[in-house]
Amino acid sequence: MYPFSTARRLFLKRTTRFSIAFAFLSGHKNSIAASNSALTGIRISQASEDHTRVVFDLSRNIQHNLFVLSDPHRIVIDLSNTRASRALDVSDQTTNLMKGIRSAARDSGELRVVLDLKTKVRPRSFILQPDGESGFRLVVDLHVTNLDPTPIITSQQKRRRQKKEMIIAIDPGHGGRDPGAIGKKGTREKDITLALAKKLKVLVNKTPGFKAVLTRERDQYVALRNRVKKAREHRADLFLSLHADSFRNPSARGASVYALSLNGASSEAARLLAEKENSSDLIGGISLDDKDELIASVLLDLSQTATIQDSLELGSDVLKHMGKISRLNNKAVQQAEFAVLKAPDMPSILIETAFLSNPKEEINLRSSRHQQKIASAIFDGIKAHVKTRQII
């Protein structure tokens, strides 16, 4: 019922060398001055048996985001502030590597173009500036790759294909001996997150096609890795970790959403927050260090798959809906190296619902009515994300 949940996840074999070599398949994001643009033409050529070039003719400079999906193989290209045109009527053009092209407009104003492939490829994209004869051009080169050409379908992925409902793992942050942040009125983060999680679970479970599981049902300490382990045991499709923020300045306020970054935090604040949340494992006497080479391999694999990209898009949808009921501390999804977000096969986000260190927001977080609003906004964001995924 939810093909996107398996299509976006490729859990590679236990090999570090291939993971490093395969890193060339990582999603590309090229930033250029974004403005309204028209797609004026598409040219598809086969330079050789193992090389296909797709050229998008554009009226203006744009931003684009490219990432790779498997099962089936395809390349997804999001063109910012670009409108569809008849140039996309080339769906029947094929090459040795490409069997078709399709597109759909997104609510965000992006034009999503999908290149359906016949085999795994290594993509490379770049922008060409006007040269007197041609205008702005986005060039996408597709090259055959012989690295692990056959996707490995795990038993968990096979089971997911047979599922009739989407399973959402809800992780109430902290718990037990780890109270998390504490507000001026003595409000403990672990109590707020558990209350929110239970309200969200009720909303999810009463909606056909969805099922929620909690990583903890009561006030107990659960190690960070065990939270992810429990989600995987339940074959979860999405992972949400709920938190309440805290800062030395009591005027700090608003909600934030985080996804995993493998290249360091996107801001100093994100780095400090990651250190605070990751330290929860130290309370239980469990080291976060893992000498198993599989972990290093998996973290490299994450940069190749669409898991982080999917997490960012999920976070964006949730953040958009949370902005309707409360102030946002960050209007874009932030990235940091949260240990609890490192599941290789589940889009995962961490939600800082508000600041317990802010007196007004502490009062709101203690309110059952406001908790219900937060839970509803989060679930609305999830449903919007699910709906968007179905266009691919």
GIZI-V889089 format. One record per residue. N is the residue number from 1. RES is the residue in one small letter. SS is DSSP state (helix for helix, strand for strand, loop for the rest). BURIAL is 1 if it has 16 or more other C-alpha atoms within 10 Angstrom, else 0. Layout:
BEGIN
n:N res:RES ss:SS burial:BURIAL
n:N res:RES ss:SS burial:BURIAL
END
This chain:
BEGIN
n:1 res:m ss:loop burial:0
n:2 res:y ss:loop burial:1
n:3 res:p ss:loop burial:0
n:4 res:f ss:helix burial:1
n:5 res:s ss:helix burial:1
n:6 res:t ss:helix burial:1
n:7 res:a ss:helix burial:1
n:8 res:r ss:loop burial:1
n:9 res:r ss:loop burial:1
n:10 res:l ss:loop burial:1
n:11 res:f ss:loop burial:1
n:12 res:l ss:loop burial:1
n:13 res:k ss:loop burial:1
n:14 res:r ss:loop burial:0
n:15 res:t ss:loop burial:0
n:16 res:t ss:helix burial:1
n:17 res:r ss:helix burial:0
n:18 res:f ss:helix burial:1
n:19 res:s ss:helix burial:1
n:20 res:i ss:helix burial:0
n:21 res:a ss:helix burial:0
n:22 res:f ss:helix burial:1
n:23 res:a ss:helix burial:1
n:24 res:f ss:helix burial:0
n:25 res:l ss:helix burial:1
n:26 res:s ss:loop burial:1
n:27 res:g ss:loop burial:1
n:28 res:h ss:strand burial:1
n:29 res:k ss:strand burial:0
n:30 res:n ss:strand burial:0
n:31 res:s ss:loop burial:0
n:32 res:i ss:loop burial:0
n:33 res:a ss:loop burial:0
n:34 res:a ss:loop burial:0
n:35 res:s ss:loop burial:0
n:36 res:n ss:loop burial:0
n:37 res:s ss:strand burial:1
n:38 res:a ss:strand burial:1
n:39 res:l ss:strand burial:1
n:40 res:t ss:strand burial:1
n:41 res:g ss:strand burial:1
n:42 res:i ss:strand burial:1
n:43 res:r ss:strand burial:0
n:44 res:i ss:strand burial:1
n:45 res:s ss:strand burial:0
n:46 res:q ss:strand burial:1
n:47 res:a ss:strand burial:0
n:48 res:s ss:strand burial:0
n:49 res:e ss:loop burial:0
n:50 res:d ss:loop burial:0
n:51 res:h ss:strand burial:1
n:52 res:t ss:strand burial:1
n:53 res:r ss:strand burial:1
n:54 res:v ss:strand burial:1
n:55 res:v ss:strand burial:1
n:56 res:f ss:strand burial:1
n:57 res:d ss:strand burial:1
n:58 res:l ss:strand burial:1
n:59 res:s ss:loop burial:1
n:60 res:r ss:loop burial:1
n:61 res:n ss:loop burial:1
n:62 res:i ss:loop burial:1
n:63 res:q ss:loop burial:1
n:64 res:h ss:strand burial:1
n:65 res:n ss:strand burial:1
n:66 res:l ss:strand burial:1
n:67 res:f ss:strand burial:1
n:68 res:v ss:strand burial:1
n:69 res:l ss:strand burial:1
n:70 res:s ss:loop burial:1
n:71 res:d ss:loop burial:1
n:72 res:p ss:loop burial:0
n:73 res:h ss:loop burial:1
n:74 res:r ss:strand burial:1
n:75 res:i ss:strand burial:1
n:76 res:v ss:strand burial:1
n:77 res:i ss:strand burial:1
n:78 res:d ss:strand burial:1
n:79 res:l ss:strand burial:1
n:80 res:s ss:loop burial:1
n:81 res:n ss:loop burial:1
n:82 res:t ss:strand burial:1
n:83 res:r ss:strand burial:1
n:84 res:a ss:loop burial:1
n:85 res:s ss:loop burial:0
n:86 res:r ss:helix burial:0
n:87 res:a ss:helix burial:0
n:88 res:l ss:helix burial:1
n:89 res:d ss:loop burial:0
n:90 res:v ss:loop burial:0
n:91 res:s ss:loop burial:0
n:92 res:d ss:loop burial:0
n:93 res:q ss:loop burial:0
n:94 res:t ss:loop burial:1
n:95 res:t ss:loop burial:1
n:96 res:n ss:loop burial:0
n:97 res:l ss:loop burial:1
n:98 res:m ss:strand burial:1
n:99 res:k ss:strand burial:1
n:100 res:g ss:strand burial:1
n:101 res:i ss:strand burial:1
n:102 res:r ss:strand burial:1
n:103 res:s ss:strand burial:1
n:104 res:a ss:strand burial:0
n:105 res:a ss:strand burial:1
n:106 res:r ss:loop burial:1
n:107 res:d ss:loop burial:0
n:108 res:s ss:loop burial:0
n:109 res:g ss:loop burial:0
n:110 res:e ss:loop burial:1
n:111 res:l ss:strand burial:1
n:112 res:r ss:strand burial:1
n:113 res:v ss:strand burial:1
n:114 res:v ss:strand burial:1
n:115 res:l ss:strand burial:1
n:116 res:d ss:strand burial:1
n:117 res:l ss:strand burial:1
n:118 res:k ss:loop burial:1
n:119 res:t ss:loop burial:1
n:120 res:k ss:loop burial:1
n:121 res:v ss:strand burial:1
n:122 res:r ss:strand burial:1
n:123 res:p ss:strand burial:1
n:124 res:r ss:strand burial:1
n:125 res:s ss:strand burial:1
n:126 res:f ss:strand burial:0
n:127 res:i ss:strand burial:1
n:128 res:l ss:strand burial:0
n:129 res:q ss:loop burial:0
n:130 res:p ss:loop burial:0
n:131 res:d ss:loop burial:0
n:132 res:g ss:loop burial:0
n:133 res:e ss:loop burial:0
n:134 res:s ss:loop burial:0
n:135 res:g ss:loop burial:0
n:136 res:f ss:strand burial:1
n:137 res:r ss:strand burial:1
n:138 res:l ss:strand burial:1
n:139 res:v ss:strand burial:1
n:140 res:v ss:strand burial:1
n:141 res:d ss:strand burial:1
n:142 res:l ss:strand burial:1
n:143 res:h ss:strand burial:1
n:144 res:v ss:strand burial:1
n:145 res:t ss:loop burial:1
n:146 res:n ss:loop burial:0
n:147 res:l ss:loop burial:0
n:148 res:d ss:loop burial:0
n:149 res:p ss:loop burial:0
n:150 res:t ss:loop burial:0
n:151 res:p ss:loop burial:0
n:152 res:i ss:loop burial:0
n:153 res:i ss:loop burial:0
n:154 res:t ss:loop burial:0
n:155 res:s ss:helix burial:0
n:156 res:q ss:helix burial:0
n:157 res:q ss:helix burial:1
n:158 res:k ss:helix burial:0
n:159 res:r ss:helix burial:0
n:160 res:r ss:helix burial:1
n:161 res:r ss:helix burial:0
n:162 res:q ss:loop burial:0
n:163 res:k ss:loop burial:0
n:164 res:k ss:loop burial:0
n:165 res:e ss:loop burial:0
n:166 res:m ss:strand burial:1
n:167 res:i ss:strand burial:1
n:168 res:i ss:strand burial:1
n:169 res:a ss:strand burial:1
n:170 res:i ss:strand burial:1
n:171 res:d ss:strand burial:1
n:172 res:p ss:strand burial:1
n:173 res:g ss:loop burial:1
n:174 res:h ss:loop burial:1
n:175 res:g ss:strand burial:1
n:176 res:g ss:loop burial:0
n:177 res:r ss:loop burial:0
n:178 res:d ss:strand burial:1
n:179 res:p ss:loop burial:1
n:180 res:g ss:loop burial:1
n:181 res:a ss:loop burial:1
n:182 res:i ss:strand burial:1
n:183 res:g ss:loop burial:1
n:184 res:k ss:loop burial:0
n:185 res:k ss:loop burial:0
n:186 res:g ss:loop burial:0
n:187 res:t ss:loop burial:1
n:188 res:r ss:strand burial:1
n:189 res:e ss:helix burial:1
n:190 res:k ss:helix burial:1
n:191 res:d ss:helix burial:1
n:192 res:i ss:helix burial:1
n:193 res:t ss:helix burial:1
n:194 res:l ss:helix burial:1
n:195 res:a ss:helix burial:1
n:196 res:l ss:helix burial:1
n:197 res:a ss:helix burial:1
n:198 res:k ss:helix burial:1
n:199 res:k ss:helix burial:1
n:200 res:l ss:helix burial:1
n:201 res:k ss:helix burial:1
n:202 res:v ss:helix burial:0
n:203 res:l ss:helix burial:1
n:204 res:v ss:helix burial:1
n:205 res:n ss:helix burial:0
n:206 res:k ss:loop burial:0
n:207 res:t ss:loop burial:0
n:208 res:p ss:loop burial:0
n:209 res:g ss:loop burial:0
n:210 res:f ss:strand burial:1
n:211 res:k ss:strand burial:1
n:212 res:a ss:strand burial:1
n:213 res:v ss:strand burial:1
n:214 res:l ss:strand burial:1
n:215 res:t ss:loop burial:1
n:216 res:r ss:loop burial:1
n:217 res:e ss:loop burial:0
n:218 res:r ss:loop burial:0
n:219 res:d ss:loop burial:1
n:220 res:q ss:loop burial:0
n:221 res:y ss:loop burial:1
n:222 res:v ss:loop burial:1
n:223 res:a ss:loop burial:1
n:224 res:l ss:helix burial:1
n:225 res:r ss:helix burial:1
n:226 res:n ss:helix burial:0
n:227 res:r ss:helix burial:1
n:228 res:v ss:helix burial:1
n:229 res:k ss:helix burial:0
n:230 res:k ss:helix burial:1
n:231 res:a ss:helix burial:1
n:232 res:r ss:helix burial:1
n:233 res:e ss:helix burial:0
n:234 res:h ss:loop burial:0
n:235 res:r ss:loop burial:1
n:236 res:a ss:loop burial:1
n:237 res:d ss:loop burial:1
n:238 res:l ss:strand burial:1
n:239 res:f ss:strand burial:1
n:240 res:l ss:strand burial:1
n:241 res:s ss:strand burial:1
n:242 res:l ss:strand burial:1
n:243 res:h ss:strand burial:1
n:244 res:a ss:strand burial:1
n:245 res:d ss:strand burial:1
n:246 res:s ss:loop burial:1
n:247 res:f ss:loop burial:0
n:248 res:r ss:loop burial:0
n:249 res:n ss:loop burial:0
n:250 res:p ss:loop burial:1
n:251 res:s ss:loop burial:0
n:252 res:a ss:loop burial:1
n:253 res:r ss:loop burial:1
n:254 res:g ss:loop burial:1
n:255 res:a ss:strand burial:1
n:256 res:s ss:strand burial:1
n:257 res:v ss:strand burial:1
n:258 res:y ss:strand burial:1
n:259 res:a ss:strand burial:1
n:260 res:l ss:strand burial:1
n:261 res:s ss:loop burial:1
n:262 res:l ss:loop burial:0
n:263 res:n ss:loop burial:0
n:264 res:g ss:loop burial:0
n:265 res:a ss:loop burial:1
n:266 res:s ss:loop burial:1
n:267 res:s ss:loop burial:0
n:268 res:e ss:helix burial:0
n:269 res:a ss:helix burial:0
n:270 res:a ss:helix burial:1
n:271 res:r ss:helix burial:1
n:272 res:l ss:helix burial:0
n:273 res:l ss:helix burial:1
n:274 res:a ss:helix burial:1
n:275 res:e ss:helix burial:0
n:276 res:k ss:helix burial:0
n:277 res:e ss:helix burial:1
n:278 res:n ss:helix burial:1
n:279 res:s ss:loop burial:1
n:280 res:s ss:helix burial:1
n:281 res:d ss:helix burial:1
n:282 res:l ss:helix burial:0
n:283 res:i ss:helix burial:0
n:284 res:g ss:loop burial:0
n:285 res:g ss:loop burial:0
n:286 res:i ss:loop burial:0
n:287 res:s ss:loop burial:0
n:288 res:l ss:loop burial:0
n:289 res:d ss:loop burial:0
n:290 res:d ss:loop burial:0
n:291 res:k ss:loop burial:0
n:292 res:d ss:loop burial:0
n:293 res:e ss:helix burial:0
n:294 res:l ss:helix burial:0
n:295 res:i ss:helix burial:0
n:296 res:a ss:helix burial:1
n:297 res:s ss:helix burial:1
n:298 res:v ss:helix burial:1
n:299 res:l ss:helix burial:1
n:300 res:l ss:helix burial:1
n:301 res:d ss:helix burial:1
n:302 res:l ss:helix burial:1
n:303 res:s ss:loop burial:1
n:304 res:q ss:loop burial:1
n:305 res:t ss:loop burial:1
n:306 res:a ss:loop burial:1
n:307 res:t ss:helix burial:1
n:308 res:i ss:helix burial:1
n:309 res:q ss:helix burial:1
n:310 res:d ss:helix burial:1
n:311 res:s ss:helix burial:1
n:312 res:l ss:helix burial:1
n:313 res:e ss:helix burial:1
n:314 res:l ss:helix burial:1
n:315 res:g ss:helix burial:1
n:316 res:s ss:helix burial:1
n:317 res:d ss:helix burial:1
n:318 res:v ss:helix burial:1
n:319 res:l ss:helix burial:1
n:320 res:k ss:helix burial:1
n:321 res:h ss:helix burial:1
n:322 res:m ss:helix burial:1
n:323 res:g ss:loop burial:1
n:324 res:k ss:loop burial:0
n:325 res:i ss:loop burial:0
n:326 res:s ss:loop burial:1
n:327 res:r ss:loop burial:1
n:328 res:l ss:strand burial:1
n:329 res:n ss:loop burial:1
n:330 res:n ss:loop burial:0
n:331 res:k ss:loop burial:0
n:332 res:a ss:loop burial:0
n:333 res:v ss:loop burial:1
n:334 res:q ss:strand burial:1
n:335 res:q ss:strand burial:1
n:336 res:a ss:strand burial:1
n:337 res:e ss:loop burial:1
n:338 res:f ss:loop burial:1
n:339 res:a ss:helix burial:1
n:340 res:v ss:helix burial:1
n:341 res:l ss:helix burial:1
n:342 res:k ss:loop burial:1
n:343 res:a ss:loop burial:1
n:344 res:p ss:loop burial:1
n:345 res:d ss:loop burial:1
n:346 res:m ss:loop burial:1
n:347 res:p ss:strand burial:1
n:348 res:s ss:strand burial:1
n:349 res:i ss:strand burial:1
n:350 res:l ss:strand burial:1
n:351 res:i ss:strand burial:1
n:352 res:e ss:strand burial:1
n:353 res:t ss:strand burial:1
n:354 res:a ss:strand burial:1
n:355 res:f ss:strand burial:1
n:356 res:l ss:loop burial:1
n:357 res:s ss:loop burial:1
n:358 res:n ss:loop burial:1
n:359 res:p ss:helix burial:1
n:360 res:k ss:helix burial:0
n:361 res:e ss:helix burial:1
n:362 res:e ss:helix burial:1
n:363 res:i ss:helix burial:0
n:364 res:n ss:helix burial:1
n:365 res:l ss:helix burial:1
n:366 res:r ss:helix burial:1
n:367 res:s ss:loop burial:0
n:368 res:s ss:helix burial:0
n:369 res:r ss:helix burial:0
n:370 res:h ss:helix burial:1
n:371 res:q ss:helix burial:1
n:372 res:q ss:helix burial:1
n:373 res:k ss:helix burial:1
n:374 res:i ss:helix burial:1
n:375 res:a ss:helix burial:1
n:376 res:s ss:helix burial:1
n:377 res:a ss:helix burial:1
n:378 res:i ss:helix burial:1
n:379 res:f ss:helix burial:1
n:380 res:d ss:helix burial:1
n:381 res:g ss:helix burial:1
n:382 res:i ss:helix burial:1
n:383 res:k ss:helix burial:1
n:384 res:a ss:helix burial:1
n:385 res:h ss:helix burial:1
n:386 res:v ss:helix burial:1
n:387 res:k ss:helix burial:0
n:388 res:t ss:helix burial:0
n:389 res:r ss:helix burial:1
n:390 res:q ss:loop burial:0
n:391 res:i ss:loop burial:0
n:392 res:i ss:loop burial:0
END
